[in-house]
């Protein structure tokens, strides 16, 4: 019997290029999944705009909207349950996912990180800071990692990694661009792998 389409939430904070590439991969491959919710800590960003243009429900939610962090986490879980979310994809979400949410969705949350974990991960390692650290360390290659999210920042099981060279005249920006291109292919492949693991 055919498996129903896996219901996905994508968490974003910015431009949303990974979100768009995941959305395209689902349509083109095609994959047995659908993005039903875009959650963001920002009310207006590229990702939220893309969701609105494509009829995907959006949720702007931040800690500041609530009296306590626990209430914030509870509201997030409530919304995810309401949308019957099965898997969560972090795609440029620049906040730590509350532990209560991680516990409510064990082994169901993926993150993409713009480096070859376990190197260049952890607190403060996000966006352009990651690429600056890779150049500073004199690395000959970098890449991107899709991993499961657990309570330890950037430490969950690695699902898939792709590599790119670091070139002698790279700046943080040129390296970021090369890695981002590889992220788009990587996230689509990683999602395919996740669905195969979950739907067998
Ligand atoms: C991506 O490079 C992603 O790997 C990174 O932010 C960028 C978001 O771009 N995420 C992190 O650094 C998380 N620690 P996008 O909004 O265009 O997908």
Boltz pocket constraint, residues with backbone or C-beta under 6 A from the ligand:
constraints:
  - pocket:
      binder: B
      contacts: [[A, 12], [A, 13], [A, 14], [A, 15], [A, 16], [A, 17], [A, 18], [A, 19], [A, 91], [A, 92], [A, 93], [A, 94], [A, 112], [A, 113], [A, 114], [A, 125], [A, 126], [A, 127], [A, 130], [A, 176], [A, 180], [A, 183]]
      max_distance: 6.0
